[in-house]
Every structure is written in structure tokens, then in C-alpha cells.
Amino acid sequence: MTKEIRRLSIIVVCMFLALFVSTSVIQVVQAQSLSADTRNKRTLYDSYDVRRGPIIAGGEQIARSTSTNDTYRFQRVYDDSDVWSGITGWFNPALNSATGIEQSMTQELSNLANSGFLARLNQVVTGQEARGSSIELTLDPEVQRAAYGALTERGYKGAVIASDPKTGRILALVSTPGFDANAVASHDGTAANAAANDYAAAEGDPLRNKAINQLYQPGSTFKLVVAAAALASGDFTADSTFENTATYTPEGTTREIVNAPYGTCGGSSAKTVTLADAIKFSCNVPMAQLAIELGDDAIREQAEKFGFESSFELPLPTVESTIGADLDTGQTARLGFGQNQITTTPLQVHMWTSAIANGGVEMNPLLVDQVVGDDLSVQKKFEPSEYGTPIDADIAKDVTEMMASSVASGAASNARIEDVDVAGKTGTAENGENDPYTLWFTGFAPAEDPDVAVTVMVADGGGQGQSGDGNSIAAPIAKKVMEAVLAQ
């Protein structure tokens, strides 16, 4: 009899342990993944009882929750939303929809992430109101507003990214036109749906973050990557020369390549032009010659070292920049000045620029500083990290000197700042035959020891079709953003 009781006791204990382990796994180990599962309706209903945490930039709450008397209990509110909407996105329980940081960090904002377990436990034990964690961004409100204002004062559609190239910390991430997230977050589902549909159909595609989720021809900004590939090959230096002709038709092709503006590189009568001057004056003909000599494989390999064909987590999702393979002679020539078989996000342009600024070391882009609980405890800290070293320090120095020369007395002169050496490169990318150009500037300051890197993209030719260029439209915007950082 005693033996049977002992066996029964062991079975009961084993069953209890199995139950304990299984519930612990579900409640602790699998809690975050189960909460994130869109099929889990209980999570949705439970989220109504949580005051969602704020999103903070430079001490300012740019997204917060206020109490309501409706089913959902808390209304999400976005301050100065057009400036920040490309980052915050929106959260709407009535539509069960979220975008931007509201979506990518919804677990932390709802205090359902593993990092907030102790905070949740404390709220349950003490009977406190359920509150989510705060998301503190790396963004600087002054720099963000300077970038937004510089783009919108003339109604430009485009993007600006500014960061500290030494850490990867993003100081500004702007996409225009913006949108009012409050309209899409309304608990009036009919009105919110109407607002979302209106924005989706609006000119300029305001719901898309153009800095990280839209691909463009990079134009002459890509000459920096081609120059880096040439120097890395060991077969070229900044003083390597190319034929200085006004036009160039690659052998075996019929499509003529010209400089912009038309004529020889820099207007020089010399028979040859150096790589340094090709970058300084942003000349297409010598860069096309260089691309053919290098070959598309070498250029692609260098581009991939900078991050092409890869995405970056901010934690906002980004699209991959692309570059063609097995290109013919004409396509390879045009690759030399960033046209035809290549598309890139402004973020990717910014990444290779920042790597050059940082002595060849490319840092991962960093948008979130930390996650802070309602009790002010730091639940998660995001630290700077290296993406890789796509170029050597001496190559970065040589390319920087070319870029500084372009700003000082070349094709990027409108980015000059008094008493500050600025390194930069413009781009005026062609699209369809009659389509407006995409205008670029990318650079950093001070050139010798950068505090800030800035990339500007203006879509639709800045409203000037094919009349505008990167130096006249994009460079002055970058100048204002760099000045905003340097003034601090």
C-alpha cells in the first residue's frame, strides 16, 4: 500500500512540475512572441488596459497617450506630427493597425516585451495602472526641425538624414510630405480609414518614408563608391588621368555620354583630367572611362561592402539598395556616375558617406537610444556598433580631400559654411526621358574631424523638372542642417 501511495505521489509531483514548467515557458519564455502574434486577440484586448508609453526625442514627448471614455480607454496623441510622422507612424486600436516605431516597438510601448517583465510584475503586485515603457530616440529636435523646415519651406518632396558618423546616432530623419498621424489614429474608425485612404492617394506619397523605404537613382553621389573601388584596387590614385573630352561613346555602344554641364571636365582645355578633378567637378566622361577599366564586378563588390543588397534595422524596416550584375559595356559606363542599373535609398547613400567621414569604418545606423520603464529603470540600452570597414583609412582620407575640394571650389559649392571645411558631393540623377531629375547632396563637416554627416534627396526635380541640380537645390538644405548641428 505504501509503495502505491509513493508511486502516486511521484506521478502527482511530476505532473505538477510539468504544469509549472509549461506555464512558466508560456508566461516568460514565449510571452513576447505570443503577444506579438496577430492571431492572439487577448493581447489586443489586454492592450486597451495599458497606457501606452511615450515616444521621446531630446526630452520631448512626440507621441503619448491620453485617457478617453470610449472602449479603447487611451487615445494616442502626436505632437507636431508632420515633422515626426515618418518615424512615429501611428497606433490605432479601433483599426487594429500600427506603423513606424509604434509598430516595430509595440511590445515595449505596451510593456509586453521580455525586458519589461519585472515592471509588469511590480504593477500587478502594487495595483498600479498598467503603463508601457518609454522609447527614447537619438533624434535631436532642433536638427529634425531644421531639416524639415529646409525641405518644406519651398514645398520640396524628399528626405534628409543627419547623423554622428562616429557613432551612427541619427540626429534627424525627415521625409516630406509628412502626414498627421492623429487623423489616422482616431478611434472613429470610419474617419480614420478615410484619412488613411486620402493619404495613400495623396500626391507625394506621404505615408512612405522616403529616407529608408524608397529607391532612387543615386546619380553622381555614387561616384564616391566608384572612386573608393578604384583606389582600393591599387591600380589607381587620385592623380590617375583620363581623356578629357566633352563627349564619350564607349566602344561597342551607340549611346553618347556627356558631362553636366556640357563641355570638358571643369571647362579645362587640358587633354587629360585626374580622378580628383573628376570628383571635384562631378564629370561623367572620366568616371565612365574609369568604370569600364575597373569593371562592374569590382564596383559591385565595393558597393556591397558599403551595404548594397542588405537592409538595416533602425528598428524601422528598410529596403535594400540594388546594383545590377553582368552588365554590358554601356551599362558599366553609366554605373560610373550612378545611372541605369542601380537604385538606392537615401539611407544607403548616407551610410557610404558616413563611412568615408569616419576613416573607413561604417557604423550601424542607431535611431533608438534606450527603453525606459515607468519606474524610470533602463530596460534596454542600444549601443553604437560597427557595420564593417568597407575602405581603408588612407582611401577614406583621399576621397575626403576630393569631396572637400568639390565644396571649396567645385560642383558642391553651395554647401560652403564660413570658417568650416565641408566635404561633400552633389548628384543630379536622370530618370525617364521626360521625367524630372532626382537631386542629391551628401557630405559631412568639419571635413577633418566630422561632427555630422548629412544626406539630402529632393524628388521630382524640386518642382523644376530637369532644370534644377543638386548644387542649387539639395546643397543649401544640407548646409542648413549642418549649421544646426555645428551651432550646438
Phi, psi and omega in degrees: 000315180298323181295319180293320179296320180298317180296317179298320179296319180296319179297316180298315179299316180297319178295319178297316180296319179298318178295317180299314181296314183296317179292325178295318178298316181294316186280335184246299186291315184263004187302314184292317181292322178293321179293327182281346182292121183295343179279349183275091183291333179298322178300318178300312181294319180297328183295337179296333183272358182255128172284105185301139183291159181280158169256129191236137174229118178057035180087352180265134174278109181265349172213135182207171180244137175238152182289145176228173177255010182266187184301328190270354170069321184227133178257132177280133182236135182239119180272139178051047196298322182303328181287327190247352191298329178295342180257308183293322192066210178217162174229125181222103179293334180294328179258356186052048182226150177204150176220174175061212178299327179302327179272311187291336179236033182296327180297316180291317181295332178265002182060039178249358180286156178303326182294342181259015184301312182295324179294319177298316181299318180295320179294323179292313183295319184271350180076018179288160174299138179289120182231142177278173180274158177272144173252115180259117183273163178278350188296143177258116184304323180295317181289320178301314182290326177296318180293316180296316180296320180295327178283319190272344185297337175242016174073026181288143170261127182174207184208151174223134172234131174230140181207167169272111186293342181281336183239340186084000180295122181279126181262333177210140177215097189242139173227129180234149359289152175271190178213163180269103181296337180298324181293323182276343180268359182302140177285353171280097187303321180296315180293320180295317178298319180297318179296317179298318179294321178297316180293323180296329181265354186290151176296138179092357175049063186296336182283347180265129176280105186290341181288330188231347186233023178222136181259140180221161169289128183281345181057216189290349175298333181288345177301334178294321179291319179296318178298318179297319179296320180295313180294322181292334181292337183083355182265353183224154172230178177298337181265002177300142187247156179220160180297132182261077179250157181285332179224162181206127176241108182305145181302134179085006179234170179238355184270121183280142176250135180232159172279162174232116002288166183299147180124186178287166183296120180069010181074013184284148176267359179296150182285338180232162178224141181277163175300320181300317180286332176297323176285316182304313183260004178053061183264132183280321186299308179295327179290328175293317177300316180297317181300319180294319178295321180288316186093149185292333180297316181295321180292317179297318180300318178293319179299319180292329175296328178281345177128000176302148182067016177228154176250158179243139177260125185261329027268009174297138179291147179231157177265155182278139172280148188234152176217136186291161178238159178052051183280149174278179186299316181295319179294320178296319179301316181287335174298332180300336176234031168070038181234159169081267189268049182202135173223147184210153172275156171304326178300317181294320174302318180295326181294314180289329176295315180295324178296317177298317180297329186261031176067026178099349180267122181261122180267147174294140178294136186235113183252332181251129180278306182196162174251125185240129180287169179297337177271011178073010175282141178279110183275331180205134180241133179257122184253151175302143180215153182274135171279322180166186177235084185290337178219156177286161182298323182291327176291317178302320180295316180296317180292323177300317180297322177296317181293321179295323177294324179296322178284319184295318185205029182231217189282352182244033189295337182283002175262005182296139176236131183301131177067015178228130174279119180250136174253132183199168178212132177266169174207138175229092190270129176280149177239235176291170186306318182248010183278149177295154181285160169257126189252138187226152158215138174218136182183191183203163181204150344296150187300322186279336180206079192294137170261338184209140169244140184225135173234130180238133173232126176245119182275167174055032175064018182061027181081003182249014177061243179253020181264332182277169176214169184298325182288323184279333186246311185280321184299317179297329177294313179300322178301315180297321181290316178298320178297323179298323179284313184293337181285347184279000000 
